[in-house]
Amino acid sequence: IRQSVANLAVEAGGNRLSLKVSIGVASLGEHAGSWDELVNRADRAMYAAKRAGRDRVIVGDISLTETGLPN
């Protein structure tokens, strides 16, 4: 997805615009907990991607909670 967006040719007002995407991913596994926890991990991973320089994909750690402690 990230590479496909980067390869898009977007024209606006005679200018070519480049698009960048930051993506956070979390997987649902044995220790995933609730749907809200899963979405929160993906959200934290997305913000980590933005902090790391944007235009990247970060996978959230499924073994840690928001406090950094194991589930």
mmCIF file of the N, C-alpha and C atoms, coordinates in Angstrom:
data_MODEL
# 
_entry.id   MODEL 
# 
loop_
_atom_site.group_PDB 
_atom_site.id 
_atom_site.type_symbol 
_atom_site.label_atom_id 
_atom_site.label_alt_id 
_atom_site.label_comp_id 
_atom_site.label_asym_id 
_atom_site.label_entity_id 
_atom_site.label_seq_id 
_atom_site.pdbx_PDB_ins_code 
_atom_site.Cartn_x 
_atom_site.Cartn_y 
_atom_site.Cartn_z 
_atom_site.occupancy 
_atom_site.B_iso_or_equiv 
_atom_site.pdbx_formal_charge 
_atom_site.auth_seq_id 
_atom_site.auth_comp_id 
_atom_site.auth_asym_id 
_atom_site.auth_atom_id 
_atom_site.pdbx_PDB_model_num 
ATOM 1   N N  . ILE A 1 1  ? 0.841   -1.194  0.000   1.00 0.00 ? 1  ILE A N  1 
ATOM 2   C CA . ILE A 1 1  ? 0.000   0.000   0.000   1.00 0.00 ? 1  ILE A CA 1 
ATOM 3   C C  . ILE A 1 1  ? 0.878   1.246   0.000   1.00 0.00 ? 1  ILE A C  1 
ATOM 4   N N  . ARG A 1 2  ? 1.896   1.235   0.884   1.00 0.00 ? 2  ARG A N  1 
ATOM 5   C CA . ARG A 1 2  ? 2.767   2.407   0.987   1.00 0.00 ? 2  ARG A CA 1 
ATOM 6   C C  . ARG A 1 2  ? 3.452   2.691   -0.341  1.00 0.00 ? 2  ARG A C  1 
ATOM 7   N N  . GLN A 1 3  ? 3.999   1.675   -0.965  1.00 0.00 ? 3  GLN A N  1 
ATOM 8   C CA . GLN A 1 3  ? 4.700   1.863   -2.240  1.00 0.00 ? 3  GLN A CA 1 
ATOM 9   C C  . GLN A 1 3  ? 3.739   2.266   -3.347  1.00 0.00 ? 3  GLN A C  1 
ATOM 10  N N  . SER A 1 4  ? 2.545   1.704   -3.369  1.00 0.00 ? 4  SER A N  1 
ATOM 11  C CA . SER A 1 4  ? 1.559   2.061   -4.395  1.00 0.00 ? 4  SER A CA 1 
ATOM 12  C C  . SER A 1 4  ? 1.177   3.532   -4.293  1.00 0.00 ? 4  SER A C  1 
ATOM 13  N N  . VAL A 1 5  ? 0.988   4.027   -3.078  1.00 0.00 ? 5  VAL A N  1 
ATOM 14  C CA . VAL A 1 5  ? 0.658   5.442   -2.884  1.00 0.00 ? 5  VAL A CA 1 
ATOM 15  C C  . VAL A 1 5  ? 1.830   6.312   -3.335  1.00 0.00 ? 5  VAL A C  1 
ATOM 16  N N  . ALA A 1 6  ? 3.064   5.906   -2.998  1.00 0.00 ? 6  ALA A N  1 
ATOM 17  C CA . ALA A 1 6  ? 4.236   6.674   -3.395  1.00 0.00 ? 6  ALA A CA 1 
ATOM 18  C C  . ALA A 1 6  ? 4.391   6.739   -4.916  1.00 0.00 ? 6  ALA A C  1 
ATOM 19  N N  . ASN A 1 7  ? 3.917   5.711   -5.619  1.00 0.00 ? 7  ASN A N  1 
ATOM 20  C CA . ASN A 1 7  ? 4.038   5.659   -7.072  1.00 0.00 ? 7  ASN A CA 1 
ATOM 21  C C  . ASN A 1 7  ? 2.921   6.396   -7.811  1.00 0.00 ? 7  ASN A C  1 
ATOM 22  N N  . LEU A 1 8  ? 1.920   6.879   -7.079  1.00 0.00 ? 8  LEU A N  1 
ATOM 23  C CA . LEU A 1 8  ? 0.817   7.593   -7.728  1.00 0.00 ? 8  LEU A CA 1 
ATOM 24  C C  . LEU A 1 8  ? 1.301   8.903   -8.345  1.00 0.00 ? 8  LEU A C  1 
ATOM 25  N N  . ALA A 1 9  ? 0.793   9.209   -9.506  1.00 0.00 ? 9  ALA A N  1 
ATOM 26  C CA . ALA A 1 9  ? 1.084   10.486  -10.161 1.00 0.00 ? 9  ALA A CA 1 
ATOM 27  C C  . ALA A 1 9  ? -0.122  11.394  -9.942  1.00 0.00 ? 9  ALA A C  1 
ATOM 28  N N  . VAL A 1 10 ? 0.011   12.306  -8.993  1.00 0.00 ? 10 VAL A N  1 
ATOM 29  C CA . VAL A 1 10 ? -1.088  13.205  -8.668  1.00 0.00 ? 10 VAL A CA 1 
ATOM 30  C C  . VAL A 1 10 ? -0.732  14.603  -9.155  1.00 0.00 ? 10 VAL A C  1 
ATOM 31  N N  . GLU A 1 11 ? -1.578  15.139  -10.013 1.00 0.00 ? 11 GLU A N  1 
ATOM 32  C CA . GLU A 1 11 ? -1.361  16.474  -10.558 1.00 0.00 ? 11 GLU A CA 1 
ATOM 33  C C  . GLU A 1 11 ? -2.394  17.430  -9.964  1.00 0.00 ? 11 GLU A C  1 
ATOM 34  N N  . ALA A 1 12 ? -1.931  18.603  -9.555  1.00 0.00 ? 12 ALA A N  1 
ATOM 35  C CA . ALA A 1 12 ? -2.837  19.623  -9.021  1.00 0.00 ? 12 ALA A CA 1 
ATOM 36  C C  . ALA A 1 12 ? -2.300  20.986  -9.414  1.00 0.00 ? 12 ALA A C  1 
ATOM 37  N N  . GLY A 1 13 ? -3.095  21.723  -10.147 1.00 0.00 ? 13 GLY A N  1 
ATOM 38  C CA . GLY A 1 13 ? -2.683  23.064  -10.553 1.00 0.00 ? 13 GLY A CA 1 
ATOM 39  C C  . GLY A 1 13 ? -1.401  23.086  -11.362 1.00 0.00 ? 13 GLY A C  1 
ATOM 40  N N  . GLY A 1 14 ? -1.187  22.044  -12.162 1.00 0.00 ? 14 GLY A N  1 
ATOM 41  C CA . GLY A 1 14 ? 0.021   21.975  -12.988 1.00 0.00 ? 14 GLY A CA 1 
ATOM 42  C C  . GLY A 1 14 ? 1.253   21.486  -12.236 1.00 0.00 ? 14 GLY A C  1 
ATOM 43  N N  . ASN A 1 15 ? 1.101   21.133  -10.987 1.00 0.00 ? 15 ASN A N  1 
ATOM 44  C CA . ASN A 1 15 ? 2.213   20.620  -10.184 1.00 0.00 ? 15 ASN A CA 1 
ATOM 45  C C  . ASN A 1 15 ? 2.009   19.141  -9.887  1.00 0.00 ? 15 ASN A C  1 
ATOM 46  N N  . ARG A 1 16 ? 3.114   18.405  -9.841  1.00 0.00 ? 16 ARG A N  1 
ATOM 47  C CA . ARG A 1 16 ? 3.056   16.998  -9.464  1.00 0.00 ? 16 ARG A CA 1 
ATOM 48  C C  . ARG A 1 16 ? 3.244   16.920  -7.951  1.00 0.00 ? 16 ARG A C  1 
ATOM 49  N N  . LEU A 1 17 ? 2.305   16.275  -7.288  1.00 0.00 ? 17 LEU A N  1 
ATOM 50  C CA . LEU A 1 17 ? 2.362   16.124  -5.839  1.00 0.00 ? 17 LEU A CA 1 
ATOM 51  C C  . LEU A 1 17 ? 2.835   14.728  -5.478  1.00 0.00 ? 17 LEU A C  1 
ATOM 52  N N  . SER A 1 18 ? 3.670   14.644  -4.475  1.00 0.00 ? 18 SER A N  1 
ATOM 53  C CA . SER A 1 18 ? 4.070   13.332  -3.973  1.00 0.00 ? 18 SER A CA 1 
ATOM 54  C C  . SER A 1 18 ? 3.286   13.047  -2.695  1.00 0.00 ? 18 SER A C  1 
ATOM 55  N N  . LEU A 1 19 ? 2.886   11.806  -2.553  1.00 0.00 ? 19 LEU A N  1 
ATOM 56  C CA . LEU A 1 19 ? 2.115   11.385  -1.386  1.00 0.00 ? 19 LEU A CA 1 
ATOM 57  C C  . LEU A 1 19 ? 2.933   10.401  -0.564  1.00 0.00 ? 19 LEU A C  1 
ATOM 58  N N  . LYS A 1 20 ? 2.833   10.509  0.725   1.00 0.00 ? 20 LYS A N  1 
ATOM 59  C CA . LYS A 1 20 ? 3.520   9.608   1.648   1.00 0.00 ? 20 LYS A CA 1 
ATOM 60  C C  . LYS A 1 20 ? 2.489   9.020   2.602   1.00 0.00 ? 20 LYS A C  1 
ATOM 61  N N  . VAL A 1 21 ? 2.743   7.806   3.073   1.00 0.00 ? 21 VAL A N  1 
ATOM 62  C CA . VAL A 1 21 ? 1.819   7.121   3.958   1.00 0.00 ? 21 VAL A CA 1 
ATOM 63  C C  . VAL A 1 21 ? 2.590   6.528   5.134   1.00 0.00 ? 21 VAL A C  1 
ATOM 64  N N  . SER A 1 22 ? 2.054   6.727   6.328   1.00 0.00 ? 22 SER A N  1 
ATOM 65  C CA . SER A 1 22 ? 2.565   6.059   7.521   1.00 0.00 ? 22 SER A CA 1 
ATOM 66  C C  . SER A 1 22 ? 1.514   5.049   7.953   1.00 0.00 ? 22 SER A C  1 
ATOM 67  N N  . ILE A 1 23 ? 1.928   3.796   8.142   1.00 0.00 ? 23 ILE A N  1 
ATOM 68  C CA . ILE A 1 23 ? 0.984   2.730   8.441   1.00 0.00 ? 23 ILE A CA 1 
ATOM 69  C C  . ILE A 1 23 ? 1.392   2.022   9.724   1.00 0.00 ? 23 ILE A C  1 
ATOM 70  N N  . GLY A 1 24 ? 0.416   1.809   10.589  1.00 0.00 ? 24 GLY A N  1 
ATOM 71  C CA . GLY A 1 24 ? 0.613   1.006   11.790  1.00 0.00 ? 24 GLY A CA 1 
ATOM 72  C C  . GLY A 1 24 ? -0.163  -0.286  11.666  1.00 0.00 ? 24 GLY A C  1 
ATOM 73  N N  . VAL A 1 25 ? 0.484   -1.394  11.997  1.00 0.00 ? 25 VAL A N  1 
ATOM 74  C CA . VAL A 1 25 ? -0.120  -2.710  11.853  1.00 0.00 ? 25 VAL A CA 1 
ATOM 75  C C  . VAL A 1 25 ? -0.072  -3.430  13.201  1.00 0.00 ? 25 VAL A C  1 
ATOM 76  N N  . ALA A 1 26 ? -1.135  -4.114  13.539  1.00 0.00 ? 26 ALA A N  1 
ATOM 77  C CA . ALA A 1 26 ? -1.165  -4.983  14.711  1.00 0.00 ? 26 ALA A CA 1 
ATOM 78  C C  . ALA A 1 26 ? -1.892  -6.256  14.314  1.00 0.00 ? 26 ALA A C  1 
ATOM 79  N N  . SER A 1 27 ? -1.453  -7.374  14.846  1.00 0.00 ? 27 SER A N  1 
ATOM 80  C CA . SER A 1 27 ? -2.114  -8.631  14.502  1.00 0.00 ? 27 SER A CA 1 
ATOM 81  C C  . SER A 1 27 ? -2.901  -9.171  15.680  1.00 0.00 ? 27 SER A C  1 
ATOM 82  N N  . LEU A 1 28 ? -3.916  -9.904  15.346  1.00 0.00 ? 28 LEU A N  1 
ATOM 83  C CA . LEU A 1 28 ? -4.776  -10.517 16.341  1.00 0.00 ? 28 LEU A CA 1 
ATOM 84  C C  . LEU A 1 28 ? -4.238  -11.914 16.603  1.00 0.00 ? 28 LEU A C  1 
ATOM 85  N N  . GLY A 1 29 ? -3.729  -12.137 17.790  1.00 0.00 ? 29 GLY A N  1 
ATOM 86  C CA . GLY A 1 29 ? -3.150  -13.434 18.128  1.00 0.00 ? 29 GLY A CA 1 
ATOM 87  C C  . GLY A 1 29 ? -3.688  -13.927 19.449  1.00 0.00 ? 29 GLY A C  1 
ATOM 88  N N  . GLU A 1 30 ? -3.043  -14.918 19.964  1.00 0.00 ? 30 GLU A N  1 
ATOM 89  C CA . GLU A 1 30 ? -3.458  -15.568 21.212  1.00 0.00 ? 30 GLU A CA 1 
ATOM 90  C C  . GLU A 1 30 ? -3.554  -14.593 22.382  1.00 0.00 ? 30 GLU A C  1 
ATOM 91  N N  . HIS A 1 31 ? -2.658  -13.600 22.421  1.00 0.00 ? 31 HIS A N  1 
ATOM 92  C CA . HIS A 1 31 ? -2.621  -12.639 23.527  1.00 0.00 ? 31 HIS A CA 1 
ATOM 93  C C  . HIS A 1 31 ? -3.124  -11.261 23.113  1.00 0.00 ? 31 HIS A C  1 
ATOM 94  N N  . ALA A 1 32 ? -3.951  -11.199 22.085  1.00 0.00 ? 32 ALA A N  1 
ATOM 95  C CA . ALA A 1 32 ? -4.359  -9.916  21.530  1.00 0.00 ? 32 ALA A CA 1 
ATOM 96  C C  . ALA A 1 32 ? -5.276  -9.118  22.447  1.00 0.00 ? 32 ALA A C  1 
ATOM 97  N N  . GLY A 1 33 ? -6.055  -9.778  23.275  1.00 0.00 ? 33 GLY A N  1 
ATOM 98  C CA . GLY A 1 33 ? -6.982  -9.040  24.131  1.00 0.00 ? 33 GLY A CA 1 
ATOM 99  C C  . GLY A 1 33 ? -8.201  -8.608  23.345  1.00 0.00 ? 33 GLY A C  1 
ATOM 100 N N  . SER A 1 34 ? -8.710  -7.443  23.676  1.00 0.00 ? 34 SER A N  1 
ATOM 101 C CA . SER A 1 34 ? -9.946  -6.957  23.070  1.00 0.00 ? 34 SER A CA 1 
ATOM 102 C C  . SER A 1 34 ? -9.689  -6.258  21.731  1.00 0.00 ? 34 SER A C  1 
ATOM 103 N N  . TRP A 1 35 ? -10.787 -6.018  21.017  1.00 0.00 ? 35 TRP A N  1 
ATOM 104 C CA . TRP A 1 35 ? -10.732 -5.273  19.755  1.00 0.00 ? 35 TRP A CA 1 
ATOM 105 C C  . TRP A 1 35 ? -10.130 -3.895  19.990  1.00 0.00 ? 35 TRP A C  1 
ATOM 106 N N  . ASP A 1 36 ? -10.528 -3.227  21.072  1.00 0.00 ? 36 ASP A N  1 
ATOM 107 C CA . ASP A 1 36 ? -10.004 -1.895  21.383  1.00 0.00 ? 36 ASP A CA 1 
ATOM 108 C C  . ASP A 1 36 ? -8.490  -1.923  21.592  1.00 0.00 ? 36 ASP A C  1 
ATOM 109 N N  . GLU A 1 37 ? -7.984  -2.950  22.264  1.00 0.00 ? 37 GLU A N  1 
ATOM 110 C CA . GLU A 1 37 ? -6.534  -3.073  22.464  1.00 0.00 ? 37 GLU A CA 1 
ATOM 111 C C  . GLU A 1 37 ? -5.818  -3.260  21.128  1.00 0.00 ? 37 GLU A C  1 
ATOM 112 N N  . LEU A 1 38 ? -6.401  -4.061  20.247  1.00 0.00 ? 38 LEU A N  1 
ATOM 113 C CA . LEU A 1 38 ? -5.821  -4.289  18.928  1.00 0.00 ? 38 LEU A CA 1 
ATOM 114 C C  . LEU A 1 38 ? -5.734  -2.981  18.140  1.00 0.00 ? 38 LEU A C  1 
ATOM 115 N N  . VAL A 1 39 ? -6.825  -2.231  18.127  1.00 0.00 ? 39 VAL A N  1 
ATOM 116 C CA . VAL A 1 39 ? -6.850  -0.950  17.413  1.00 0.00 ? 39 VAL A CA 1 
ATOM 117 C C  . VAL A 1 39 ? -5.870  0.031   18.048  1.00 0.00 ? 39 VAL A C  1 
ATOM 118 N N  . ASN A 1 40 ? -5.784  0.038   19.365  1.00 0.00 ? 40 ASN A N  1 
ATOM 119 C CA . ASN A 1 40 ? -4.832  0.927   20.048  1.00 0.00 ? 40 ASN A CA 1 
ATOM 120 C C  . ASN A 1 40 ? -3.395  0.588   19.704  1.00 0.00 ? 40 ASN A C  1 
ATOM 121 N N  . ARG A 1 41 ? -3.059  -0.706  19.602  1.00 0.00 ? 41 ARG A N  1 
ATOM 122 C CA . ARG A 1 41 ? -1.695  -1.092  19.209  1.00 0.00 ? 41 ARG A CA 1 
ATOM 123 C C  . ARG A 1 41 ? -1.381  -0.630  17.793  1.00 0.00 ? 41 ARG A C  1 
ATOM 124 N N  . ALA A 1 42 ? -2.345  -0.795  16.884  1.00 0.00 ? 42 ALA A N  1 
ATOM 125 C CA . ALA A 1 42 ? -2.138  -0.345  15.510  1.00 0.00 ? 42 ALA A CA 1 
ATOM 126 C C  . ALA A 1 42 ? -1.983  1.172   15.459  1.00 0.00 ? 42 ALA A C  1 
ATOM 127 N N  . ASP A 1 43 ? -2.769  1.882   16.250  1.00 0.00 ? 43 ASP A N  1 
ATOM 128 C CA . ASP A 1 43 ? -2.692  3.337   16.307  1.00 0.00 ? 43 ASP A CA 1 
ATOM 129 C C  . ASP A 1 43 ? -1.330  3.792   16.835  1.00 0.00 ? 43 ASP A C  1 
ATOM 130 N N  . ARG A 1 44 ? -0.856  3.153   17.920  1.00 0.00 ? 44 ARG A N  1 
ATOM 131 C CA . ARG A 1 44 ? 0.469   3.501   18.462  1.00 0.00 ? 44 ARG A CA 1 
ATOM 132 C C  . ARG A 1 44 ? 1.567   3.205   17.452  1.00 0.00 ? 44 ARG A C  1 
ATOM 133 N N  . ALA A 1 45 ? 1.431   2.101   16.713  1.00 0.00 ? 45 ALA A N  1 
ATOM 134 C CA . ALA A 1 45 ? 2.414   1.760   15.687  1.00 0.00 ? 45 ALA A CA 1 
ATOM 135 C C  . ALA A 1 45 ? 2.409   2.801   14.567  1.00 0.00 ? 45 ALA A C  1 
ATOM 136 N N  . MET A 1 46 ? 1.230   3.310   14.184  1.00 0.00 ? 46 MET A N  1 
ATOM 137 C CA . MET A 1 46 ? 1.155   4.336   13.143  1.00 0.00 ? 46 MET A CA 1 
ATOM 138 C C  . MET A 1 46 ? 1.860   5.617   13.590  1.00 0.00 ? 46 MET A C  1 
ATOM 139 N N  . TYR A 1 47 ? 1.633   6.024   14.839  1.00 0.00 ? 47 TYR A N  1 
ATOM 140 C CA . TYR A 1 47 ? 2.307   7.228   15.334  1.00 0.00 ? 47 TYR A CA 1 
ATOM 141 C C  . TYR A 1 47 ? 3.810   6.997   15.474  1.00 0.00 ? 47 TYR A C  1 
ATOM 142 N N  . ALA A 1 48 ? 4.221   5.772   15.787  1.00 0.00 ? 48 ALA A N  1 
ATOM 143 C CA . ALA A 1 48 ? 5.650   5.454   15.826  1.00 0.00 ? 48 ALA A CA 1 
ATOM 144 C C  . ALA A 1 48 ? 6.247   5.582   14.424  1.00 0.00 ? 48 ALA A C  1 
ATOM 145 N N  . ALA A 1 49 ? 5.499   5.181   13.393  1.00 0.00 ? 49 ALA A N  1 
ATOM 146 C CA . ALA A 1 49 ? 5.962   5.325   12.010  1.00 0.00 ? 49 ALA A CA 1 
ATOM 147 C C  . ALA A 1 49 ? 6.134   6.794   11.659  1.00 0.00 ? 49 ALA A C  1 
ATOM 148 N N  . LYS A 1 50 ? 5.214   7.627   12.091  1.00 0.00 ? 50 LYS A N  1 
ATOM 149 C CA . LYS A 1 50 ? 5.329   9.067   11.832  1.00 0.00 ? 50 LYS A CA 1 
ATOM 150 C C  . LYS A 1 50 ? 6.544   9.653   12.541  1.00 0.00 ? 50 LYS A C  1 
ATOM 151 N N  . ARG A 1 51 ? 6.750   9.256   13.806  1.00 0.00 ? 51 ARG A N  1 
ATOM 152 C CA . ARG A 1 51 ? 7.906   9.767   14.563  1.00 0.00 ? 51 ARG A CA 1 
ATOM 153 C C  . ARG A 1 51 ? 9.224   9.292   13.974  1.00 0.00 ? 51 ARG A C  1 
ATOM 154 N N  . ALA A 1 52 ? 9.226   8.116   13.346  1.00 0.00 ? 52 ALA A N  1 
ATOM 155 C CA . ALA A 1 52 ? 10.450  7.539   12.794  1.00 0.00 ? 52 ALA A CA 1 
ATOM 156 C C  . ALA A 1 52 ? 10.803  8.110   11.426  1.00 0.00 ? 52 ALA A C  1 
ATOM 157 N N  . GLY A 1 53 ? 10.045  9.067   10.934  1.00 0.00 ? 53 GLY A N  1 
ATOM 158 C CA . GLY A 1 53 ? 10.383  9.698   9.675   1.00 0.00 ? 53 GLY A CA 1 
ATOM 159 C C  . GLY A 1 53 ? 9.322   9.600   8.613   1.00 0.00 ? 53 GLY A C  1 
ATOM 160 N N  . ARG A 1 54 ? 8.193   9.032   8.935   1.00 0.00 ? 54 ARG A N  1 
ATOM 161 C CA . ARG A 1 54 ? 7.058   8.906   8.013   1.00 0.00 ? 54 ARG A CA 1 
ATOM 162 C C  . ARG A 1 54 ? 7.399   8.019   6.826   1.00 0.00 ? 54 ARG A C  1 
ATOM 163 N N  . ASP A 1 55 ? 6.411   7.804   5.989   1.00 0.00 ? 55 ASP A N  1 
ATOM 164 C CA . ASP A 1 55 ? 6.557   6.985   4.785   1.00 0.00 ? 55 ASP A CA 1 
ATOM 165 C C  . ASP A 1 55 ? 7.135   5.606   5.117   1.00 0.00 ? 55 ASP A C  1 
ATOM 166 N N  . ARG A 1 56 ? 6.537   4.961   6.110   1.00 0.00 ? 56 ARG A N  1 
ATOM 167 C CA . ARG A 1 56 ? 6.989   3.629   6.498   1.00 0.00 ? 56 ARG A CA 1 
ATOM 168 C C  . ARG A 1 56 ? 5.864   2.858   7.167   1.00 0.00 ? 56 ARG A C  1 
ATOM 169 N N  . VAL A 1 57 ? 6.113   1.566   7.362   1.00 0.00 ? 57 VAL A N  1 
ATOM 170 C CA . VAL A 1 57 ? 5.161   0.681   8.032   1.00 0.00 ? 57 VAL A CA 1 
ATOM 171 C C  . VAL A 1 57 ? 5.820   0.181   9.310   1.00 0.00 ? 57 VAL A C  1 
ATOM 172 N N  . ILE A 1 58 ? 5.100   0.284   10.427  1.00 0.00 ? 58 ILE A N  1 
ATOM 173 C CA . ILE A 1 58 ? 5.587   -0.224  11.706  1.00 0.00 ? 58 ILE A CA 1 
ATOM 174 C C  . ILE A 1 58 ? 4.579   -1.251  12.207  1.00 0.00 ? 58 ILE A C  1 
ATOM 175 N N  . VAL A 1 59 ? 5.095   -2.392  12.668  1.00 0.00 ? 59 VAL A N  1 
ATOM 176 C CA . VAL A 1 59 ? 4.250   -3.435  13.229  1.00 0.00 ? 59 VAL A CA 1 
ATOM 177 C C  . VAL A 1 59 ? 4.236   -3.283  14.736  1.00 0.00 ? 59 VAL A C  1 
ATOM 178 N N  . GLY A 1 60 ? 3.022   -3.171  15.321  1.00 0.00 ? 60 GLY A N  1 
ATOM 179 C CA . GLY A 1 60 ? 2.874   -3.040  16.765  1.00 0.00 ? 60 GLY A CA 1 
ATOM 180 C C  . GLY A 1 60 ? 3.231   -4.330  17.472  1.00 0.00 ? 60 GLY A C  1 
ATOM 181 N N  . ASP A 1 61 ? 3.775   -4.218  18.655  1.00 0.00 ? 61 ASP A N  1 
ATOM 182 C CA . ASP A 1 61 ? 4.166   -5.367  19.457  1.00 0.00 ? 61 ASP A CA 1 
ATOM 183 C C  . ASP A 1 61 ? 2.934   -5.943  20.142  1.00 0.00 ? 61 ASP A C  1 
ATOM 184 N N  . ILE A 1 62 ? 2.551   -7.161  19.810  1.00 0.00 ? 62 ILE A N  1 
ATOM 185 C CA . ILE A 1 62 ? 1.338   -7.752  20.370  1.00 0.00 ? 62 ILE A CA 1 
ATOM 186 C C  . ILE A 1 62 ? 1.540   -8.232  21.797  1.00 0.00 ? 62 ILE A C  1 
ATOM 187 N N  . SER A 1 63 ? 2.775   -8.273  22.294  1.00 0.00 ? 63 SER A N  1 
ATOM 188 C CA . SER A 1 63 ? 3.006   -8.798  23.632  1.00 0.00 ? 63 SER A CA 1 
ATOM 189 C C  . SER A 1 63 ? 3.010   -7.727  24.700  1.00 0.00 ? 63 SER A C  1 
ATOM 190 N N  . LEU A 1 64 ? 2.895   -6.454  24.331  1.00 0.00 ? 64 LEU A N  1 
ATOM 191 C CA . LEU A 1 64 ? 2.937   -5.373  25.308  1.00 0.00 ? 64 LEU A CA 1 
ATOM 192 C C  . LEU A 1 64 ? 1.645   -4.592  25.325  1.00 0.00 ? 64 LEU A C  1 
ATOM 193 N N  . THR A 1 65 ? 1.270   -4.130  26.487  1.00 0.00 ? 65 THR A N  1 
ATOM 194 C CA . THR A 1 65 ? 0.109   -3.270  26.624  1.00 0.00 ? 65 THR A CA 1 
ATOM 195 C C  . THR A 1 65 ? 0.568   -1.828  26.458  1.00 0.00 ? 65 THR A C  1 
ATOM 196 N N  . GLU A 1 66 ? -0.348  -0.899  26.587  1.00 0.00 ? 66 GLU A N  1 
ATOM 197 C CA . GLU A 1 66 ? -0.020  0.519   26.452  1.00 0.00 ? 66 GLU A CA 1 
ATOM 198 C C  . GLU A 1 66 ? 1.023   0.961   27.479  1.00 0.00 ? 66 GLU A C  1 
ATOM 199 N N  . THR A 1 67 ? 1.056   0.336   28.657  1.00 0.00 ? 67 THR A N  1 
ATOM 200 C CA . THR A 1 67 ? 2.004   0.720   29.692  1.00 0.00 ? 67 THR A CA 1 
ATOM 201 C C  . THR A 1 67 ? 3.381   0.110   29.451  1.00 0.00 ? 67 THR A C  1 
ATOM 202 N N  . GLY A 1 68 ? 3.497   -0.784  28.444  1.00 0.00 ? 68 GLY A N  1 
ATOM 203 C CA . GLY A 1 68 ? 4.768   -1.442  28.183  1.00 0.00 ? 68 GLY A CA 1 
ATOM 204 C C  . GLY A 1 68 ? 4.943   -2.724  28.971  1.00 0.00 ? 68 GLY A C  1 
ATOM 205 N N  . LEU A 1 69 ? 3.911   -3.116  29.729  1.00 0.00 ? 69 LEU A N  1 
ATOM 206 C CA . LEU A 1 69 ? 3.975   -4.342  30.511  1.00 0.00 ? 69 LEU A CA 1 
ATOM 207 C C  . LEU A 1 69 ? 3.328   -5.492  29.745  1.00 0.00 ? 69 LEU A C  1 
ATOM 208 N N  . PRO A 1 70 ? 3.832   -6.713  29.907  1.00 0.00 ? 70 PRO A N  1 
ATOM 209 C CA . PRO A 1 70 ? 3.220   -7.854  29.213  1.00 0.00 ? 70 PRO A CA 1 
ATOM 210 C C  . PRO A 1 70 ? 1.759   -8.001  29.572  1.00 0.00 ? 70 PRO A C  1 
ATOM 211 N N  . ASN A 1 71 ? 0.960   -8.527  28.612  1.00 0.00 ? 71 ASN A N  1 
ATOM 212 C CA . ASN A 1 71 ? -0.463  -8.796  28.849  1.00 0.00 ? 71 ASN A CA 1 
ATOM 213 C C  . ASN A 1 71 ? -0.638  -9.847  29.924  1.00 0.00 ? 71 ASN A C  1 
# 
